[in-house]
């Protein structure tokens, strides 16, 4: 769960570093919404090619608390990760690429 959370933090940090010092007329357009975060998670999971990812997801799910899954930032990151994995396993590879 910590790894998934760290991935989310690294995504946020990388985006902030990219836009640091760039002046934009409408800063609201720089906000990354949930759909964009999901696409970034999809990309990272596909590139990582971790063989037993569903098993790791099951372990994270079984050994986390309801608080972690529903009320914390860990829960948001885990939910995003779950949705990314669901998309990966429910669609043909050519649709994802």
C-alpha positions as CSV (number, residue, x, y, z in Angstrom):
1,X,0.0,0.0,0.0
2,X,2.9,2.3,0.8
3,X,4.4,1.7,-2.7
4,X,1.1,2.6,-4.4
5,X,0.9,5.8,-2.2
6,X,4.5,6.7,-3.1
7,X,3.7,6.3,-6.8
8,X,0.9,8.8,-6.4
9,X,3.2,11.2,-4.6
10,X,5.9,10.8,-7.3
11,X,3.4,11.5,-10.0
12,X,2.3,14.7,-8.2
13,X,5.9,15.7,-7.6
14,X,6.9,15.1,-11.3
15,X,3.9,17.2,-12.5
16,X,4.7,20.0,-10.2
17,X,8.4,20.0,-11.2
18,X,7.4,20.0,-14.9
19,X,5.2,23.2,-14.4
20,X,7.5,24.9,-12.0
21,X,8.4,28.4,-13.3
22,X,6.1,28.2,-16.3
23,X,3.6,31.0,-16.4
24,X,0.1,30.1,-17.6
25,X,-2.8,32.4,-18.2
26,X,-5.3,29.9,-16.6
27,X,-3.7,27.9,-13.7
28,X,-7.0,25.9,-13.3
29,X,-6.1,24.1,-16.5
30,X,-3.0,22.6,-14.8
31,X,-5.2,20.6,-12.3
32,X,-4.9,16.9,-12.8
33,X,-8.2,15.2,-12.3
34,X,-9.0,11.7,-11.3
35,X,-9.3,10.5,-15.0
36,X,-5.8,11.8,-15.8
37,X,-4.3,10.2,-12.6
38,X,-6.0,6.9,-13.7
39,X,-4.4,7.1,-17.1
40,X,-1.0,7.7,-15.5
41,X,-1.5,4.7,-13.2
42,X,-2.5,2.6,-16.2
43,X,0.7,3.6,-18.0
44,X,2.9,2.9,-15.0
45,X,1.4,-0.5,-14.2
46,X,1.7,-1.5,-17.9
47,X,5.3,-0.4,-18.1
48,X,6.2,-2.1,-14.8
49,X,5.2,-5.5,-16.1
50,X,4.9,-7.0,-12.6
51,X,3.9,-10.7,-13.1
52,X,1.7,-11.3,-10.0
53,X,0.1,-7.9,-9.7
54,X,-3.4,-9.3,-9.0
55,X,-2.0,-11.3,-6.1
56,X,-0.3,-8.2,-4.7
57,X,-3.6,-6.3,-5.0
58,X,-5.4,-9.1,-3.1
59,X,-2.8,-9.0,-0.3
60,X,-3.1,-5.2,0.0
61,X,-6.9,-5.6,0.1
62,X,-6.9,-8.4,2.7
63,X,-4.3,-6.8,5.0
64,X,-5.5,-3.2,5.1
65,X,-8.1,-1.8,7.4
66,X,-11.5,-0.3,6.5
67,X,-10.1,3.1,7.5
68,X,-7.1,2.8,5.1
69,X,-9.4,1.7,2.3
70,X,-12.1,4.3,2.7
71,X,-10.9,7.4,4.5
72,X,-7.2,7.9,3.9
73,X,-5.2,9.0,0.9
74,X,-3.9,5.4,0.8
75,X,-7.5,4.4,0.1
76,X,-7.8,6.8,-2.8
77,X,-4.5,5.6,-4.3
78,X,-5.5,2.0,-3.8
79,X,-8.9,2.6,-5.4
80,X,-7.2,4.3,-8.4
81,X,-4.8,1.3,-8.6
82,X,-7.7,-1.2,-8.5
83,X,-9.6,0.6,-11.3
84,X,-6.4,0.7,-13.4
85,X,-5.9,-3.1,-12.9
86,X,-9.6,-3.7,-13.7
87,X,-9.2,-1.9,-17.0
88,X,-6.0,-3.7,-17.8
89,X,-7.6,-7.2,-17.2
90,X,-10.9,-6.4,-18.8
91,X,-9.8,-5.0,-22.1
92,X,-7.6,-6.3,-25.0
93,X,-4.1,-5.0,-25.0
94,X,-4.5,-3.1,-28.3
95,X,-7.3,-1.0,-26.8
96,X,-5.0,0.0,-23.9
97,X,-2.1,1.1,-26.2
